[in-house]
């Protein structure tokens, strides 16, 4: 089918070789937006038959700028909070993602965060680099085996985290939207009870209008003073002002944040400048293997739909 065009709103890697080769092979023209702001995307979305996005916001205005030609909107990732899915559904435009491309990477990052926090590695690193060769820390280091990990959100990633955690001897409790769906080896608990009994709380759920700042002052008040919070999901799930207060008042022991709101945050401000908080730049999904998988699968699936073939992982299939 000649003359088809794909708009790539932004890329989070050094080149576009994979994307370009796949589009060239399919005879589809690939355009990469020079900037990811809405005004620029509207300009470049004109007559686009497909929109593929990583972090950029694909708003109603951007989709409407395709003048009715858009046949698919693809997220190069899992979460969909940067795409107006409702508008796409109303206009019969399928929205796709890659829901299982980085399960192992995020699970490994979560487990690494647990060990880094629990073994106080960041504290020891900071001290020794400053010439302080002391072992006393607060809270005291406890053996990680036998402690309790509370997982909030037991989808693909949450279940992979649970499996890895069980393999190193952690007791795993969990909370999910459908509490009637069991997960092997995981004790399902109401959220408040999970927060109260867990030594580590790890978030693995999408951001929605209903769970913005689901971890805030009242949730921190339920946690143990020795507990650690880990967030590799979405920054908006945590009220960072409340986290800063919880740390200042020693209500919890620390946190590991791979996602923030906004991104990047002001790293000179609490809680991001607190030495008890580990910050990484939304990198939990990163590995050479996961990025290749993500790029190849998302573009290939977009092209399949664009060329009239069946696609996979269409999140709004019920509305089409």
ZIJOHU-V921480 format. One record per backbone hydrogen bond with DSSP energy under -0.5 kcal/mol. CO is the residue of the C=O (numbers start at 1). NH is the residue of the N-H. E is the energy in kcal/mol with one decimal. If there is no record, write none. Layout:
co & nh & e
CO & NH & E
CO & NH & E
//
This chain:
co & nh & e
1 & 4 & -0.7
4 & 29 & -2.6
5 & 49 & -2.2
5 & 50 & -1.0
6 & 8 & -0.6
6 & 31 & -2.8
7 & 9 & -0.7
7 & 52 & -3.1
8 & 33 & -2.3
16 & 20 & -2.7
17 & 21 & -2.7
18 & 22 & -2.1
19 & 23 & -2.1
20 & 24 & -2.8
21 & 25 & -2.2
22 & 26 & -1.3
23 & 27 & -0.7
23 & 28 & -2.7
24 & 27 & -1.0
29 & 6 & -3.1
29 & 31 & -0.5
31 & 8 & -3.2
31 & 33 & -0.6
37 & 41 & -2.3
38 & 42 & -2.5
39 & 43 & -1.7
40 & 44 & -2.0
41 & 45 & -1.6
43 & 46 & -0.6
45 & 48 & -2.6
49 & 71 & -3.2
49 & 72 & -0.6
50 & 7 & -2.9
51 & 74 & -3.0
52 & 9 & -2.6
53 & 76 & -3.4
56 & 58 & -0.6
57 & 59 & -1.1
58 & 84 & -2.1
59 & 63 & -2.3
60 & 64 & -2.8
61 & 65 & -1.2
63 & 66 & -1.6
64 & 67 & -1.8
65 & 47 & -0.6
66 & 69 & -1.4
71 & 94 & -0.7
72 & 51 & -2.1
73 & 96 & -2.2
74 & 53 & -2.9
74 & 76 & -0.6
75 & 77 & -2.1
77 & 98 & -2.9
80 & 83 & -1.8
82 & 58 & -3.0
83 & 85 & -1.9
84 & 88 & -1.9
85 & 89 & -2.8
86 & 90 & -2.4
87 & 91 & -1.3
88 & 93 & -3.1
89 & 92 & -1.6
92 & 94 & -0.6
94 & 73 & -2.3
95 & 315 & -2.5
95 & 316 & -0.6
96 & 75 & -2.8
98 & 101 & -1.1
102 & 106 & -2.4
103 & 107 & -2.1
104 & 108 & -2.7
105 & 109 & -2.5
106 & 110 & -2.4
107 & 111 & -2.4
108 & 112 & -2.8
109 & 113 & -2.1
110 & 114 & -2.2
111 & 115 & -2.2
112 & 116 & -2.5
113 & 117 & -2.8
114 & 118 & -3.0
115 & 119 & -2.4
116 & 121 & -1.8
116 & 122 & -0.7
117 & 120 & -1.1
120 & 124 & -2.3
121 & 125 & -2.6
122 & 126 & -2.6
123 & 127 & -2.4
124 & 128 & -2.8
125 & 129 & -2.0
126 & 130 & -0.7
127 & 130 & -1.1
127 & 132 & -2.7
128 & 131 & -1.6
131 & 133 & -0.8
132 & 134 & -0.6
144 & 147 & -2.3
147 & 149 & -0.5
147 & 171 & -3.1
148 & 150 & -0.5
148 & 199 & -2.4
148 & 200 & -1.7
149 & 151 & -0.6
149 & 173 & -2.7
150 & 152 & -0.6
150 & 202 & -2.9
151 & 153 & -0.8
151 & 175 & -2.2
152 & 204 & -3.1
155 & 159 & -2.4
156 & 160 & -1.5
157 & 161 & -2.7
158 & 162 & -2.2
159 & 163 & -2.0
160 & 164 & -2.2
161 & 165 & -2.8
162 & 166 & -2.5
163 & 167 & -1.5
164 & 168 & -0.7
165 & 168 & -0.9
165 & 170 & -2.3
166 & 169 & -1.5
169 & 146 & -2.5
170 & 172 & -0.5
171 & 149 & -3.0
171 & 173 & -0.5
172 & 187 & -1.9
173 & 151 & -2.6
174 & 189 & -3.0
175 & 153 & -3.1
177 & 179 & -0.9
178 & 181 & -1.6
180 & 182 & -0.8
183 & 186 & -2.3
186 & 183 & -0.5
186 & 188 & -0.7
187 & 174 & -2.4
190 & 194 & -2.5
191 & 195 & -2.6
192 & 196 & -1.5
193 & 197 & -1.7
194 & 198 & -1.5
195 & 224 & -0.5
198 & 224 & -0.5
199 & 228 & -1.8
200 & 150 & -3.5
201 & 230 & -3.1
202 & 152 & -2.7
203 & 232 & -1.0
204 & 155 & -0.6
208 & 211 & -0.8
208 & 212 & -0.5
211 & 214 & -1.6
214 & 216 & -0.7
215 & 239 & -2.6
216 & 220 & -2.7
217 & 221 & -2.0
218 & 222 & -0.7
219 & 222 & -0.8
219 & 223 & -0.7
220 & 223 & -0.9
224 & 227 & -1.5
227 & 253 & -2.5
227 & 254 & -1.0
228 & 201 & -2.5
229 & 256 & -2.5
230 & 203 & -2.2
231 & 258 & -2.7
231 & 259 & -0.9
234 & 237 & -1.6
235 & 238 & -1.7
236 & 213 & -3.3
237 & 215 & -2.2
238 & 240 & -1.1
239 & 243 & -2.1
240 & 244 & -2.4
241 & 245 & -2.0
242 & 246 & -2.5
243 & 247 & -2.2
244 & 248 & -2.5
245 & 249 & -2.2
246 & 251 & -3.3
246 & 252 & -0.9
247 & 250 & -1.5
254 & 229 & -1.9
255 & 278 & -2.6
256 & 231 & -2.5
256 & 258 & -0.6
257 & 280 & -2.0
258 & 282 & -1.5
260 & 235 & -0.6
265 & 267 & -1.1
266 & 269 & -1.9
269 & 272 & -0.9
269 & 273 & -1.0
271 & 274 & -1.4
274 & 277 & -2.2
276 & 255 & -1.7
276 & 278 & -0.5
277 & 279 & -0.5
278 & 257 & -3.1
280 & 282 & -2.0
283 & 286 & -1.8
287 & 291 & -2.4
288 & 292 & -1.7
289 & 293 & -2.2
290 & 294 & -2.8
291 & 295 & -2.6
292 & 296 & -2.4
293 & 297 & -2.3
294 & 298 & -2.3
295 & 299 & -1.9
296 & 300 & -2.5
297 & 301 & -2.3
298 & 302 & -1.9
299 & 303 & -2.6
300 & 304 & -2.1
301 & 305 & -2.0
302 & 306 & -2.6
303 & 307 & -2.4
304 & 309 & -3.0
305 & 308 & -1.5
313 & 97 & -1.2
313 & 315 & -0.9
314 & 317 & -1.1
316 & 319 & -1.8
317 & 320 & -1.3
//
